[in-house]
Amino acid sequence: MTASMFNDCDVLIIGGGLAGMSLALQLTQRTADLSIIIAERATYPVPVAAHKVGESTVEIGAHYFAKVLGLEKHLRQDHLCKFGLRFFFGGPNPPMDLAQYDELGASDFLPVTSYQIDRGIFENHLAQTARERGITVLDGCTVQSANCAPGRHRVTLRDASGERSVKARWLVDASGRKAFLKRQLGLERTTAHKNCSVWLRTSATLDVDRWGRGDDWHTRCGDRPRRLSTNHMMGPGYWVWVIPLSSGATSVGLVFDPDLVDVRAVNSYDHLLDWLHSNQPLTAAALEDGAGEIMDFHLLRGYPHDCQRVFSDEQWAMTGEAGVFTDPFYSPGSDFIAMSNTYVARLIQNDLAANGGVNGAGDANYFNQAYRLFFSANLSLFTHQYPGFGDRDLMFAKTTWDYSYYWSVLAKLFFADKITDRQFLEQNQGTLLQALQLNVEVQRCFREAATRRRQLPAEGLFFDQIRIPRFGELNSQLLDDDADPAVRLADNVAQLETLAGGVQALAAASLDDRSLREAIGFPYG
């Protein structure tokens, strides 16, 4: 299908970053002759390593990029296969030996591959691929104004050659935090979660495998390097990330509750380094000893944001951070790009197939409700829970539940290609609502436990997630294409109901009683 005589293109995408470029590629897979224009503020090629934050992917986002978009070869050749999420608890007086910290993570790779991506390398590849597929990429281009009219949106763009007016049947905002459409339409919505973040990239390779001493610690994970994990240094009210990039550079960031960490204490690189010396001395020492160049430094206050509506039956939509954003803990950013892009692609495909008819009538409202429900459930994992992030036992219970819930419900829907299947979702509504209610109750228990702000002295324990019953099985089931998705979903939720009692008991108890952990089947080392 080509653009109609009334429009310059079928789809105009504002923003050519990760969300906008990947949406354009997904659209060309569904409708090969679709006419697409991308208006991107930056000029390609963009810088490597210090381009944008958001390097860590988890299962949904990784599957979307590798399998749905067909970019697996590029990801494996030019980026890093990730060794999962890993958490370290040093206690109130963290030692200068990572082997003495308590460690929470897997001793082996999980079945579903995820990646550490260099955003600059990846987005340059996306832009090149888009142009090869005939997508018009206007870089160095800004949006001056937009007049939204169903089916005939008019947008004024400006680049080095001057201004131009573009008419499009569909208008999609992928402009990130600029949130062009959300601001113009007055759809902003606040959240109860108010966290902040600072981050930087150093040209040095910070290798956490060198932060610990002793053969026992080094052989816990065999020959698998912890450096490839998204490493979290945990404390009450905050966590620090250490993420490797394929260029050899390292991404380092601090995410924090401003009620527990003073923004003024970390609002510059020198201030952050002083703060790290007091709270995470191993990270501070690695930054100082790495002899690398500090490539950038950023501060973002109040990063979570919401939106009243992200998909409209008037042929406009928002995707990625232009719509909503929860929290970087668990690395869900690319997941929400994958989900919102898939919803948008389905809406556009249905609309163009109908050619003015009613194919997919009501889908925009239904998808909007479903997406915002997933957003709210994800946001609940973090809201008022940061005070408990230094409590190793609470976080063991929490990560066990949060991973299991994610793989059992949301990831299962996405991998089974059911996230836009209204018939499937409606037929299994009872099961999905049961899972949602279980999560509400468990997160309430975690929030109550977090108020204690407990931080135990480190004992060098290893909480090996591979040993948690059904943990690896749930992850591997995402790749099981033969199972009936409805049967699998019902079984998963039944298992979640059993798990909920265990993690609530663990969170609510004194957490000092190791026999309690053994009794409910949670291993420790």
Rosetta blueprint (number, residue, H / E / L):
1 M L
2 T L
3 A L
4 S L
5 M L
6 F L
7 N L
8 D L
9 C E
10 D E
11 V E
12 L E
13 I E
14 I E
15 G L
16 G L
17 G L
18 L H
19 A H
20 G H
21 M H
22 S H
23 L H
24 A H
25 L H
26 Q H
27 L H
28 T H
29 Q H
30 R H
31 T L
32 A L
33 D L
34 L L
35 S L
36 I E
37 I E
38 I E
39 A E
40 E L
41 R L
42 A L
43 T L
44 Y L
45 P L
46 V L
47 P L
48 V L
49 A L
50 A L
51 H L
52 K L
53 V L
54 G L
55 E L
56 S E
57 T L
58 V L
59 E H
60 I H
61 G H
62 A H
63 H H
64 Y H
65 F H
66 A H
67 K H
68 V H
69 L L
70 G L
71 L L
72 E H
73 K H
74 H H
75 L H
76 R H
77 Q H
78 D H
79 H L
80 L E
81 C E
82 K L
83 F L
84 G L
85 L E
86 R E
87 F E
88 F E
89 F E
90 G L
91 G L
92 P L
93 N L
94 P L
95 P L
96 M L
97 D L
98 L H
99 A H
100 Q H
101 Y L
102 D E
103 E E
104 L E
105 G E
106 A L
107 S L
108 D L
109 F L
110 L L
111 P L
112 V L
113 T L
114 S L
115 Y E
116 Q E
117 I L
118 D L
119 R H
120 G H
121 I H
122 F H
123 E H
124 N H
125 H H
126 L H
127 A H
128 Q H
129 T H
130 A H
131 R H
132 E H
133 R L
134 G L
135 I L
136 T E
137 V E
138 L E
139 D L
140 G L
141 C L
142 T E
143 V E
144 Q E
145 S E
146 A E
147 N E
148 C L
149 A L
150 P L
151 G L
152 R L
153 H E
154 R E
155 V E
156 T E
157 L E
158 R E
159 D E
160 A L
161 S L
162 G E
163 E E
164 R E
165 S E
166 V E
167 K E
168 A E
169 R E
170 W E
171 L E
172 V E
173 D E
174 A L
175 S L
176 G H
177 R H
178 K H
179 A L
180 F H
181 L H
182 K H
183 R H
184 Q H
185 L H
186 G L
187 L L
188 E E
189 R E
190 T L
191 T L
192 A L
193 H L
194 K L
195 N L
196 C E
197 S E
198 V E
199 W E
200 L E
201 R E
202 T E
203 S L
204 A L
205 T L
206 L L
207 D L
208 V H
209 D H
210 R H
211 W L
212 G L
213 R L
214 G L
215 D H
216 D H
217 W H
218 H H
219 T H
220 R L
221 C L
222 G L
223 D L
224 R L
225 P L
226 R H
227 R H
228 L H
229 S L
230 T E
231 N E
232 H E
233 M E
234 M E
235 G E
236 P L
237 G L
238 Y E
239 W E
240 V E
241 W E
242 V E
243 I E
244 P E
245 L L
246 S L
247 S L
248 G L
249 A L
250 T E
251 S E
252 V E
253 G E
254 L E
255 V E
256 F E
257 D L
258 P L
259 D L
260 L L
261 V L
262 D L
263 V H
264 R H
265 A H
266 V L
267 N L
268 S L
269 Y H
270 D H
271 H H
272 L H
273 L H
274 D H
275 W H
276 L H
277 H H
278 S H
279 N H
280 Q L
281 P H
282 L H
283 T H
284 A H
285 A H
286 A H
287 L H
288 E H
289 D H
290 G L
291 A L
292 G L
293 E L
294 I E
295 M E
296 D E
297 F E
298 H E
299 L E
300 L E
301 R L
302 G L
303 Y L
304 P L
305 H E
306 D E
307 C E
308 Q L
309 R L
310 V L
311 F E
312 S E
313 D L
314 E L
315 Q L
316 W E
317 A E
318 M E
319 T L
320 G H
321 E H
322 A H
323 G L
324 V L
325 F E
326 T L
327 D L
328 P L
329 F L
330 Y L
331 S L
332 P L
333 G H
334 S H
335 D H
336 F H
337 I H
338 A H
339 M H
340 S H
341 N H
342 T H
343 Y H
344 V H
345 A H
346 R H
347 L H
348 I H
349 Q H
350 N H
351 D H
352 L H
353 A H
354 A H
355 N L
356 G L
357 G L
358 V L
359 N L
360 G L
361 A L
362 G L
363 D H
364 A H
365 N H
366 Y H
367 F H
368 N H
369 Q H
370 A H
371 Y H
372 R H
373 L H
374 F H
375 F H
376 S H
377 A H
378 N H
379 L H
380 S L
381 L L
382 F L
383 T L
384 H L
385 Q L
386 Y H
387 P H
388 G H
389 F L
390 G L
391 D L
392 R H
393 D H
394 L H
395 M H
396 F H
397 A H
398 K H
399 T H
400 T H
401 W H
402 D H
403 Y H
404 S H
405 Y H
406 Y H
407 W H
408 S H
409 V H
410 L H
411 A H
412 K H
413 L H
414 F H
415 F H
416 A L
417 D L
418 K L
419 I L
420 T L
421 D L
422 R H
423 Q H
424 F H
425 L H
426 E H
427 Q H
428 N L
429 Q H
430 G H
431 T H
432 L H
433 L H
434 Q H
435 A H
436 L H
437 Q H
438 L H
439 N H
440 V H
441 E H
442 V H
443 Q H
444 R H
445 C H
446 F H
447 R H
448 E H
449 A H
450 A H
451 T L
452 R L
453 R L
454 R L
455 Q L
456 L L
457 P L
458 A L
459 E L
460 G L
461 L L
462 F E
463 F E
464 D E
465 Q H
466 I H
467 R H
468 I L
469 P L
470 R L
471 F H
472 G H
473 E H
474 L H
475 N H
476 S H
477 Q H
478 L L
479 L L
480 D L
481 D L
482 D L
483 A L
484 D L
485 P H
486 A H
487 V H
488 R H
489 L H
490 A H
491 D H
492 N H
493 V H
494 A H
495 Q H
496 L H
497 E H
498 T H
499 L H
500 A H
501 G H
502 G H
503 V H
504 Q H
505 A H
506 L H
507 A H
508 A H
509 A L
510 S L
511 L L
512 D L
513 D L
514 R H
515 S H
516 L H
517 R H
518 E H
519 A H
520 I L
521 G L
522 F L
523 P L
524 Y L
525 G L
